[in-house]
């Protein structure tokens, strides 16, 4: 499935970014990651009805989780809160996927 391949590609590119020592190659991988993530965003935005309550809930939960992640990057002691927040966001995304019959 395309979703699986997109997810795998983003994960693989992330792992390569972390392992790559060459600055030019690392920069190119980061550009590719950004481009692929951007295309995924466009697909989701065009395919999912933004008026669905599940869409609104998933978006809000992801926003909160991302805020927690930004804080955790600055203070790793906040990592537990980030993990909890991401778990809640994932639950909301799963509810949205179920609503639009993706799961």
N, CA, C and O atoms as CSV, one atom per row, in Angstrom:
chain,resi,resn,atom,element,x,y,z
A,1,UNK,N,N,0.832,-1.181,0.000
A,1,UNK,CA,C,0.000,0.000,0.000
A,1,UNK,C,C,0.883,1.254,0.000
A,1,UNK,O,O,1.984,1.251,0.551
A,2,UNK,N,N,0.394,2.296,-0.611
A,2,UNK,CA,C,1.136,3.548,-0.704
A,2,UNK,C,C,1.452,4.119,0.680
A,2,UNK,O,O,2.566,4.584,0.921
A,3,UNK,N,N,0.476,4.085,1.586
A,3,UNK,CA,C,0.703,4.616,2.938
A,3,UNK,C,C,1.846,3.909,3.637
A,3,UNK,O,O,2.675,4.552,4.282
A,4,UNK,N,N,1.898,2.586,3.516
A,4,UNK,CA,C,2.991,1.822,4.121
A,4,UNK,C,C,4.333,2.224,3.528
A,4,UNK,O,O,5.319,2.396,4.246
A,5,UNK,N,N,4.355,2.368,2.215
A,5,UNK,CA,C,5.608,2.719,1.545
A,5,UNK,C,C,6.059,4.136,1.908
A,5,UNK,O,O,7.251,4.383,2.096
A,6,UNK,N,N,5.110,5.058,2.006
A,6,UNK,CA,C,5.452,6.426,2.423
A,6,UNK,C,C,6.011,6.439,3.841
A,6,UNK,O,O,7.015,7.096,4.117
A,7,UNK,N,N,5.361,5.719,4.723
A,7,UNK,CA,C,5.829,5.649,6.099
A,7,UNK,C,C,7.219,5.024,6.175
A,7,UNK,O,O,8.096,5.534,6.872
A,8,UNK,N,N,7.414,3.932,5.464
A,8,UNK,CA,C,8.728,3.277,5.441
A,8,UNK,C,C,9.799,4.203,4.872
A,8,UNK,O,O,10.917,4.258,5.383
A,9,UNK,N,N,9.451,4.930,3.814
A,9,UNK,CA,C,10.412,5.839,3.191
A,9,UNK,C,C,10.831,6.937,4.160
A,9,UNK,O,O,12.016,7.251,4.273
A,10,UNK,N,N,9.864,7.520,4.857
A,10,UNK,CA,C,10.186,8.574,5.820
A,10,UNK,C,C,11.053,8.033,6.952
A,10,UNK,O,O,12.001,8.691,7.378
A,11,UNK,N,N,10.735,6.850,7.432
A,11,UNK,CA,C,11.534,6.230,8.490
A,11,UNK,C,C,12.947,5.944,8.004
A,11,UNK,O,O,13.921,6.230,8.700
A,12,UNK,N,N,13.051,5.383,6.817
A,12,UNK,CA,C,14.376,5.059,6.272
A,12,UNK,C,C,15.215,6.305,6.025
A,12,UNK,O,O,16.411,6.319,6.315
A,13,UNK,N,N,14.599,7.340,5.494
A,13,UNK,CA,C,15.343,8.575,5.262
A,13,UNK,C,C,15.806,9.161,6.598
A,13,UNK,O,O,16.937,9.635,6.707
A,14,UNK,N,N,14.945,9.130,7.607
A,14,UNK,CA,C,15.325,9.631,8.938
A,14,UNK,C,C,16.529,8.869,9.470
A,14,UNK,O,O,17.473,9.474,9.980
A,15,UNK,N,N,16.503,7.556,9.356
A,15,UNK,CA,C,17.620,6.745,9.834
A,15,UNK,C,C,18.903,7.056,9.059
A,15,UNK,O,O,19.990,7.105,9.635
A,16,UNK,N,N,18.767,7.262,7.760
A,16,UNK,CA,C,19.944,7.606,6.952
A,16,UNK,C,C,20.500,8.978,7.334
A,16,UNK,O,O,21.715,9.169,7.374
A,17,UNK,N,N,19.622,9.921,7.612
A,17,UNK,CA,C,20.063,11.255,8.050
A,17,UNK,C,C,20.907,11.125,9.313
A,17,UNK,O,O,21.965,11.743,9.433
A,18,UNK,N,N,20.425,10.314,10.251
A,18,UNK,CA,C,21.143,10.145,11.509
A,18,UNK,C,C,22.498,9.467,11.334
A,18,UNK,O,O,23.424,9.728,12.102
A,19,UNK,N,N,22.619,8.607,10.338
A,19,UNK,CA,C,23.851,7.835,10.151
A,19,UNK,C,C,24.840,8.478,9.177
A,19,UNK,O,O,26.019,8.125,9.171
A,20,UNK,N,N,24.374,9.408,8.364
A,20,UNK,CA,C,25.218,9.990,7.321
A,20,UNK,C,C,26.153,11.046,7.901
A,20,UNK,O,O,25.719,11.975,8.581
A,21,UNK,N,N,27.416,10.890,7.624
A,21,UNK,CA,C,28.439,11.837,8.104
A,21,UNK,C,C,28.714,12.940,7.074
A,21,UNK,O,O,29.058,14.063,7.442
A,22,UNK,N,N,28.563,12.617,5.797
A,22,UNK,CA,C,28.843,13.572,4.718
A,22,UNK,C,C,27.794,14.689,4.731
A,22,UNK,O,O,26.610,14.417,4.534
A,23,UNK,N,N,28.211,15.948,4.962
A,23,UNK,CA,C,27.254,17.059,5.061
A,23,UNK,C,C,26.391,17.253,3.811
A,23,UNK,O,O,25.203,17.555,3.928
A,24,UNK,N,N,26.964,17.085,2.624
A,24,UNK,CA,C,26.191,17.281,1.387
A,24,UNK,C,C,25.123,16.198,1.231
A,24,UNK,O,O,23.989,16.485,0.847
A,25,UNK,N,N,25.490,14.971,1.528
A,25,UNK,CA,C,24.522,13.876,1.428
A,25,UNK,C,C,23.442,14.011,2.493
A,25,UNK,O,O,22.264,13.758,2.243
A,26,UNK,N,N,23.868,14.414,3.685
A,26,UNK,CA,C,22.908,14.611,4.773
A,26,UNK,C,C,21.911,15.717,4.409
A,26,UNK,O,O,20.713,15.584,4.657
A,27,UNK,N,N,22.411,16.799,3.824
A,27,UNK,CA,C,21.542,17.903,3.404
A,27,UNK,C,C,20.544,17.434,2.353
A,27,UNK,O,O,19.368,17.792,2.405
A,28,UNK,N,N,21.012,16.636,1.401
A,28,UNK,CA,C,20.128,16.129,0.338
A,28,UNK,C,C,19.058,15.208,0.918
A,28,UNK,O,O,17.896,15.274,0.516
A,29,UNK,N,N,19.446,14.351,1.860
A,29,UNK,CA,C,18.471,13.479,2.511
A,29,UNK,C,C,17.430,14.290,3.271
A,29,UNK,O,O,16.245,13.959,3.255
A,30,UNK,N,N,17.868,15.340,3.929
A,30,UNK,CA,C,16.935,16.192,4.665
A,30,UNK,C,C,15.959,16.878,3.708
A,30,UNK,O,O,14.775,17.016,4.016
A,31,UNK,N,N,16.455,17.302,2.561
A,31,UNK,CA,C,15.588,17.910,1.546
A,31,UNK,C,C,14.558,16.895,1.039
A,31,UNK,O,O,13.385,17.224,0.859
A,32,UNK,N,N,15.010,15.662,0.813
A,32,UNK,CA,C,14.107,14.620,0.336
A,32,UNK,C,C,13.044,14.300,1.391
A,32,UNK,O,O,11.874,14.103,1.064
A,33,UNK,N,N,13.460,14.252,2.650
A,33,UNK,CA,C,12.513,13.990,3.738
A,33,UNK,C,C,11.449,15.079,3.776
A,33,UNK,O,O,10.257,14.794,3.883
A,34,UNK,N,N,11.891,16.324,3.689
A,34,UNK,CA,C,10.968,17.451,3.710
A,34,UNK,C,C,10.005,17.401,2.521
A,34,UNK,O,O,8.810,17.659,2.667
A,35,UNK,N,N,10.532,17.070,1.360
A,35,UNK,CA,C,9.704,17.003,0.152
A,35,UNK,C,C,8.659,15.882,0.272
A,35,UNK,O,O,7.485,16.092,-0.033
A,36,UNK,N,N,9.083,14.714,0.709
A,36,UNK,CA,C,8.168,13.586,0.839
A,36,UNK,C,C,7.106,13.861,1.897
A,36,UNK,O,O,5.928,13.571,1.687
A,37,UNK,N,N,7.514,14.414,3.023
A,37,UNK,CA,C,6.564,14.751,4.082
A,37,UNK,C,C,5.559,15.796,3.579
A,37,UNK,O,O,4.375,15.736,3.913
A,38,UNK,N,N,6.030,16.735,2.789
A,38,UNK,CA,C,5.139,17.754,2.231
A,38,UNK,C,C,4.102,17.154,1.298
A,38,UNK,O,O,2.934,17.542,1.323
A,39,UNK,N,N,4.528,16.213,0.482
A,39,UNK,CA,C,3.596,15.556,-0.437
A,39,UNK,C,C,2.574,14.734,0.343
A,39,UNK,O,O,1.398,14.694,-0.020
A,40,UNK,N,N,3.017,14.087,1.402
A,40,UNK,CA,C,2.102,13.322,2.241
A,40,UNK,C,C,1.059,14.249,2.860
A,40,UNK,O,O,-0.120,13.905,2.932
A,41,UNK,N,N,1.493,15.409,3.299
A,41,UNK,CA,C,0.571,16.394,3.873
A,41,UNK,C,C,-0.479,16.800,2.850
A,41,UNK,O,O,-1.662,16.894,3.175
A,42,UNK,N,N,-0.054,17.039,1.621
A,42,UNK,CA,C,-0.992,17.433,0.565
A,42,UNK,C,C,-2.008,16.326,0.316
A,42,UNK,O,O,-3.201,16.594,0.178
A,43,UNK,N,N,-1.536,15.078,0.258
A,43,UNK,CA,C,-2.445,13.954,0.049
A,43,UNK,C,C,-3.495,13.870,1.154
A,43,UNK,O,O,-4.683,13.712,0.874
A,44,UNK,N,N,-3.064,13.975,2.385
A,44,UNK,CA,C,-4.001,13.896,3.514
A,44,UNK,C,C,-4.990,15.047,3.438
A,44,UNK,O,O,-6.196,14.843,3.583
A,45,UNK,N,N,-4.489,16.254,3.211
A,45,UNK,CA,C,-5.362,17.427,3.178
A,45,UNK,C,C,-6.394,17.348,2.059
A,45,UNK,O,O,-7.503,17.861,2.210
A,46,UNK,N,N,-6.052,16.718,0.946
A,46,UNK,CA,C,-6.987,16.611,-0.173
A,46,UNK,C,C,-7.944,15.429,-0.025
A,46,UNK,O,O,-9.035,15.439,-0.597
A,47,UNK,N,N,-7.542,14.415,0.737
A,47,UNK,CA,C,-8.328,13.192,0.809
A,47,UNK,C,C,-9.287,13.140,2.003
A,47,UNK,O,O,-10.275,12.407,1.965
A,48,UNK,N,N,-9.008,13.904,3.055
A,48,UNK,CA,C,-9.791,13.786,4.281
A,48,UNK,C,C,-10.654,15.038,4.461
A,48,UNK,O,O,-10.180,16.166,4.328
A,49,UNK,N,N,-11.921,14.808,4.764
A,49,UNK,CA,C,-12.863,15.899,4.998
A,49,UNK,C,C,-12.502,16.606,6.304
A,49,UNK,O,O,-12.615,16.026,7.384
A,50,UNK,N,N,-12.076,17.841,6.198
A,50,UNK,CA,C,-11.624,18.601,7.355
A,50,UNK,C,C,-12.769,18.997,8.288
A,50,UNK,O,O,-12.528,19.488,9.390
A,51,UNK,N,N,-13.996,18.788,7.859
A,51,UNK,CA,C,-15.147,19.116,8.702
A,51,UNK,C,C,-15.494,17.984,9.675
A,51,UNK,O,O,-16.290,18.184,10.592
A,52,UNK,N,N,-14.911,16.814,9.486
A,52,UNK,CA,C,-15.192,15.697,10.390
A,52,UNK,C,C,-14.707,16.021,11.800
A,52,UNK,O,O,-13.601,16.534,11.968
A,53,UNK,N,N,-15.512,15.732,12.806
A,53,UNK,CA,C,-15.074,15.970,14.188
A,53,UNK,C,C,-13.789,15.196,14.517
A,53,UNK,O,O,-12.944,15.679,15.272
A,54,UNK,N,N,-13.651,14.005,13.950
A,54,UNK,CA,C,-12.447,13.201,14.182
A,54,UNK,C,C,-11.209,13.867,13.589
A,54,UNK,O,O,-10.114,13.762,14.141
A,55,UNK,N,N,-11.391,14.550,12.462
A,55,UNK,CA,C,-10.285,15.282,11.845
A,55,UNK,C,C,-9.851,16.425,12.757
A,55,UNK,O,O,-8.660,16.643,12.984
A,56,UNK,N,N,-10.837,17.146,13.271
A,56,UNK,CA,C,-10.554,18.268,14.171
A,56,UNK,C,C,-9.853,17.765,15.431
A,56,UNK,O,O,-8.874,18.362,15.879
A,57,UNK,N,N,-10.353,16.670,16.002
A,57,UNK,CA,C,-9.758,16.104,17.223
A,57,UNK,C,C,-8.338,15.607,16.967
A,57,UNK,O,O,-7.440,15.842,17.776
A,58,UNK,N,N,-8.133,14.921,15.846
A,58,UNK,CA,C,-6.796,14.412,15.522
A,58,UNK,C,C,-5.817,15.559,15.304
A,58,UNK,O,O,-4.670,15.495,15.747
A,59,UNK,N,N,-6.269,16.603,14.625
A,59,UNK,CA,C,-5.413,17.762,14.383
A,59,UNK,C,C,-5.021,18.437,15.694
A,59,UNK,O,O,-3.860,18.795,15.893
A,60,UNK,N,N,-5.996,18.609,16.583
A,60,UNK,CA,C,-5.721,19.244,17.881
A,60,UNK,C,C,-4.772,18.384,18.717
A,60,UNK,O,O,-3.858,18.903,19.358
A,61,UNK,N,N,-4.992,17.076,18.708
A,61,UNK,CA,C,-4.137,16.177,19.480
A,61,UNK,C,C,-2.702,16.175,18.937
A,61,UNK,O,O,-1.741,16.160,19.706
A,62,UNK,N,N,-2.569,16.189,17.625
A,62,UNK,CA,C,-1.231,16.242,17.028
A,62,UNK,C,C,-0.548,17.569,17.320
A,62,UNK,O,O,0.659,17.613,17.557
A,63,UNK,N,N,-1.317,18.646,17.304
A,63,UNK,CA,C,-0.743,19.954,17.616
A,63,UNK,C,C,-0.183,19.957,19.042
A,63,UNK,O,O,0.927,20.435,19.278
A,64,UNK,N,N,-0.957,19.424,19.985
A,64,UNK,CA,C,-0.500,19.351,21.378
A,64,UNK,C,C,0.729,18.453,21.500
A,64,UNK,O,O,1.681,18.785,22.206
A,65,UNK,N,N,0.702,17.314,20.809
A,65,UNK,CA,C,1.843,16.391,20.864
A,65,UNK,C,C,3.093,17.037,20.281
A,65,UNK,O,O,4.191,16.849,20.807
A,66,UNK,N,N,2.939,17.787,19.214
A,66,UNK,CA,C,4.090,18.455,18.611
A,66,UNK,C,C,4.641,19.557,19.511
A,66,UNK,O,O,5.852,19.766,19.571
A,67,UNK,N,N,3.755,20.257,20.208
A,67,UNK,CA,C,4.225,21.255,21.172
A,67,UNK,C,C,5.027,20.577,22.282
A,67,UNK,O,O,6.081,21.070,22.683
A,68,UNK,N,N,4.524,19.449,22.774
A,68,UNK,CA,C,5.236,18.689,23.801
A,68,UNK,C,C,6.593,18.219,23.279
A,68,UNK,O,O,7.584,18.233,24.009
A,69,UNK,N,N,6.633,17.807,22.022
A,69,UNK,CA,C,7.886,17.338,21.431
A,69,UNK,C,C,8.909,18.468,21.343
A,69,UNK,O,O,10.097,18.255,21.586
A,70,UNK,N,N,8.449,19.661,20.997
A,70,UNK,CA,C,9.359,20.806,20.929
A,70,UNK,C,C,9.952,21.099,22.315
A,70,UNK,O,O,11.143,21.381,22.442
A,71,UNK,N,N,9.112,21.028,23.339
A,71,UNK,CA,C,9.586,21.240,24.711
A,71,UNK,C,C,10.590,20.152,25.100
A,71,UNK,O,O,11.618,20.431,25.718
A,72,UNK,N,N,10.275,18.915,24.729
A,72,UNK,CA,C,11.153,17.790,25.081
A,72,UNK,C,C,12.513,17.908,24.412
A,72,UNK,O,O,13.521,17.476,24.972
A,73,UNK,N,N,12.548,18.482,23.230
A,73,UNK,CA,C,13.838,18.674,22.554
A,73,UNK,C,C,14.742,19.591,23.365
A,73,UNK,O,O,15.964,19.449,23.343
A,74,UNK,N,N,14.143,20.520,24.072
A,74,UNK,CA,C,14.907,21.458,24.888
A,74,UNK,C,C,15.196,20.907,26.280
A,74,UNK,O,O,16.186,21.278,26.910
A,75,UNK,N,N,14.334,20.028,26.748
A,75,UNK,CA,C,14.472,19.475,28.092
A,75,UNK,C,C,14.041,18.010,28.061
A,75,UNK,O,O,12.848,17.708,28.113
A,76,UNK,N,N,15.001,17.114,27.978
A,76,UNK,CA,C,14.690,15.694,27.825
A,76,UNK,C,C,13.915,15.125,29.001
A,76,UNK,O,O,13.330,14.048,28.884
A,77,UNK,N,N,13.895,15.818,30.126
A,77,UNK,CA,C,13.075,15.365,31.248
A,77,UNK,C,C,11.587,15.422,30.895
A,77,UNK,O,O,10.771,14.778,31.555
A,78,UNK,N,N,11.237,16.166,29.886
A,78,UNK,CA,C,9.844,16.294,29.464
A,78,UNK,C,C,9.451,15.179,28.488
A,78,UNK,O,O,8.338,15.180,27.964
A,79,UNK,N,N,10.343,14.246,28.247
A,79,UNK,CA,C,10.107,13.194,27.264
A,79,UNK,C,C,8.897,12.339,27.618
A,79,UNK,O,O,8.129,11.978,26.726
A,80,UNK,N,N,8.704,12.007,28.880
A,80,UNK,CA,C,7.564,11.178,29.283
A,80,UNK,C,C,6.242,11.845,28.907
A,80,UNK,O,O,5.327,11.184,28.416
A,81,UNK,N,N,6.144,13.142,29.138
A,81,UNK,CA,C,4.925,13.867,28.773
A,81,UNK,C,C,4.717,13.847,27.268
A,81,UNK,O,O,3.585,13.750,26.792
A,82,UNK,N,N,5.802,13.937,26.524
A,82,UNK,CA,C,5.712,13.899,25.067
A,82,UNK,C,C,5.215,12.540,24.599
A,82,UNK,O,O,4.361,12.461,23.716
A,83,UNK,N,N,5.739,11.482,25.178
A,83,UNK,CA,C,5.317,10.136,24.794
A,83,UNK,C,C,3.823,9.956,25.064
A,83,UNK,O,O,3.106,9.396,24.234
A,84,UNK,N,N,3.362,10.418,26.195
A,84,UNK,CA,C,1.941,10.329,26.530
A,84,UNK,C,C,1.106,11.141,25.551
A,84,UNK,O,O,0.062,10.680,25.088
A,85,UNK,N,N,1.558,12.334,25.239
A,85,UNK,CA,C,0.838,13.204,24.322
A,85,UNK,C,C,0.794,12.604,22.918
A,85,UNK,O,O,-0.241,12.657,22.253
A,86,UNK,N,N,1.911,12.035,22.465
A,86,UNK,CA,C,1.938,11.390,21.142
A,86,UNK,C,C,0.988,10.201,21.114
A,86,UNK,O,O,0.309,9.979,20.111
A,87,UNK,N,N,0.929,9.434,22.197
A,87,UNK,CA,C,0.025,8.280,22.258
A,87,UNK,C,C,-1.430,8.737,22.102
A,87,UNK,O,O,-2.210,8.107,21.388
A,88,UNK,N,N,-1.785,9.829,22.769
A,88,UNK,CA,C,-3.140,10.367,22.647
A,88,UNK,C,C,-3.403,10.834,21.215
A,88,UNK,O,O,-4.488,10.618,20.675
A,89,UNK,N,N,-2.413,11.468,20.612
A,89,UNK,CA,C,-2.560,11.937,19.232
A,89,UNK,C,C,-2.739,10.761,18.281
A,89,UNK,O,O,-3.566,10.806,17.371
A,90,UNK,N,N,-1.960,9.713,18.499
A,90,UNK,CA,C,-2.071,8.521,17.645
A,90,UNK,C,C,-3.467,7.919,17.788
A,90,UNK,O,O,-4.060,7.495,16.796
A,91,UNK,N,N,-3.997,7.879,19.007
A,91,UNK,CA,C,-5.361,7.380,19.207
A,91,UNK,C,C,-6.360,8.187,18.394
A,91,UNK,O,O,-7.263,7.620,17.778
A,92,UNK,N,N,-6.206,9.506,18.389
A,92,UNK,CA,C,-7.116,10.361,17.632
A,92,UNK,C,C,-6.985,10.129,16.127
A,92,UNK,O,O,-7.985,10.115,15.409
A,93,UNK,N,N,-5.757,9.948,15.653
A,93,UNK,CA,C,-5.544,9.664,14.226
A,93,UNK,C,C,-6.191,8.325,13.869
A,93,UNK,O,O,-6.780,8.186,12.797
A,94,UNK,N,N,-6.083,7.347,14.757
A,94,UNK,CA,C,-6.700,6.041,14.517
A,94,UNK,C,C,-8.225,6.162,14.446
A,94,UNK,O,O,-8.862,5.515,13.616
A,95,UNK,N,N,-8.809,6.995,15.321
A,95,UNK,CA,C,-10.251,7.222,15.259
A,95,UNK,C,C,-10.648,7.858,13.932
A,95,UNK,O,O,-11.663,7.490,13.339
A,96,UNK,N,N,-9.849,8.808,13.471
A,96,UNK,CA,C,-10.125,9.437,12.174
A,96,UNK,C,C,-10.021,8.409,11.059
A,96,UNK,O,O,-10.885,8.352,10.184
A,97,UNK,N,N,-8.967,7.592,11.082
A,97,UNK,CA,C,-8.790,6.571,10.052
A,97,UNK,C,C,-9.970,5.606,10.045
A,97,UNK,O,O,-10.448,5.209,8.982
A,98,UNK,N,N,-10.437,5.232,11.228
A,98,UNK,CA,C,-11.603,4.339,11.310
A,98,UNK,C,C,-12.844,5.017,10.734
A,98,UNK,O,O,-13.647,4.379,10.052
A,99,UNK,N,N,-12.996,6.303,11.009
A,99,UNK,CA,C,-14.163,7.057,10.518
A,99,UNK,C,C,-14.206,7.071,8.993
A,99,UNK,O,O,-15.275,6.962,8.394
A,100,UNK,N,N,-13.045,7.205,8.377
A,100,UNK,CA,C,-13.032,7.273,6.905
A,100,UNK,C,C,-12.673,5.919,6.305
A,100,UNK,O,O,-12.282,5.823,5.142
A,101,UNK,N,N,-12.815,4.870,7.125
A,101,UNK,CA,C,-12.650,3.480,6.690
A,101,UNK,C,C,-11.267,3.164,6.156
A,101,UNK,O,O,-11.135,2.451,5.161
A,102,UNK,N,N,-10.228,3.689,6.806
A,102,UNK,CA,C,-8.868,3.382,6.404
A,102,UNK,C,C,-8.275,2.244,7.219
A,102,UNK,O,O,-7.273,1.648,6.825
A,103,UNK,N,N,-8.891,1.945,8.351
A,103,UNK,CA,C,-8.367,0.886,9.219
A,103,UNK,C,C,-9.380,-0.220,9.298
A,103,UNK,O,O,-9.150,-1.220,9.978
